[in-house]
Amino acid sequence: MISGIFDSHCHYDDSAFDEDRYELLDRLLVGEGHPVDKMVHAATDERSSLFGIETAKRYENYYTSIGFHPENTAEVGEGYMETLERLYEQAAAVHKLVAVGEIGLDYHYEGYDREKQIRLFTDQIRFAVTKSLPVIVHCRDAVEDCMEILKKYRPEGVMHCFSGSAETAREVVELGMYIGFTGALAFKNAKKPRRACEAVPMERLLLETDCPYMAPPPYRGMRSDSSMIAETAKVMAEVKGLDVEKVIEITNSNACTLFGIKGDAEEIFY
Ligand SMILES: [Zn+2]
C-alpha cells in the first residue's frame, strides 16, 4: 500500500463528490494508513476558493489556492481583483494559502472571449507575483499565448495536467516552473506525455489527479481520487527508471518546495 502521496491539484468541490466528500477526504487524509500526505485544492471561481479555505480549516494536510479558471471567464465580473484580494485576506488568515490558481488560457472551445481570458490570466499572475505566491496554470490549446505571458511575467508555478511536447516542457522548466502530470500519463497510448516526462528533470515533476477527472488505468473513465496517484507514479517511475516509492517521495518534496510547505521529511538527495 502506497502512502506519502502529494496530490498537487484536486477539485473535491466538484459535484461528483457530493455523496461522500468528507468520508472520502477522511479516508485519504487522516484515516489509518492514509495514502495521501498532502493535497492542494485548485480553485476555479469565488465559491470554489471559499470551499478551499473552509476545507483547509478542517484538514491539517489540505492546502488551498484562490483564483478564477479560464473556463469561468464569462461569469467573472469586473470587480474580480477586489474579490481576489478579499479571498486572499480570508485565506491568509487560515495560513493555508499556497497558490493562485487555477488560472490560464483555454482556447479549446470556440466562442470563449480570448481577450478577457488573457486579461484575467495576466492580472492574476501579477497578483500572485506581488503576493509572492506561485501560480497553477491551466493551458489548453493555447501554448503560444501562455508561454508568451509566462515569459513576460516570470511567475513561480506549475503547468498542470501537462499534455504538451517535450520541447514545451523544457521551455517551462527553463522558466523555473514545474510540470504536473495527471493519470493521463498512464493512458495506454500516452507516448507524447511520457516523452515530455522523460525530458523534465525529476526535481521539477509533480503528481496530481485533477480529480474527479483523468483517472489512470485501471480506473480510466471512473471518478478519480488522490489515492489513484499511485498508478500514475508507477508509470512515472518506469519512465524515470526509479522505484515508485522514490517517485512519490521526490514529487512530494518538490510540491512542498514549490508551495512553500515546510514538510517534516528528511532532506532528499538525488
Ligand atoms: Zn483542474
Residues whose N, C-alpha, C, O or C-beta is under 5 A from the ligand:
A	BS01	ZN	A42 D210
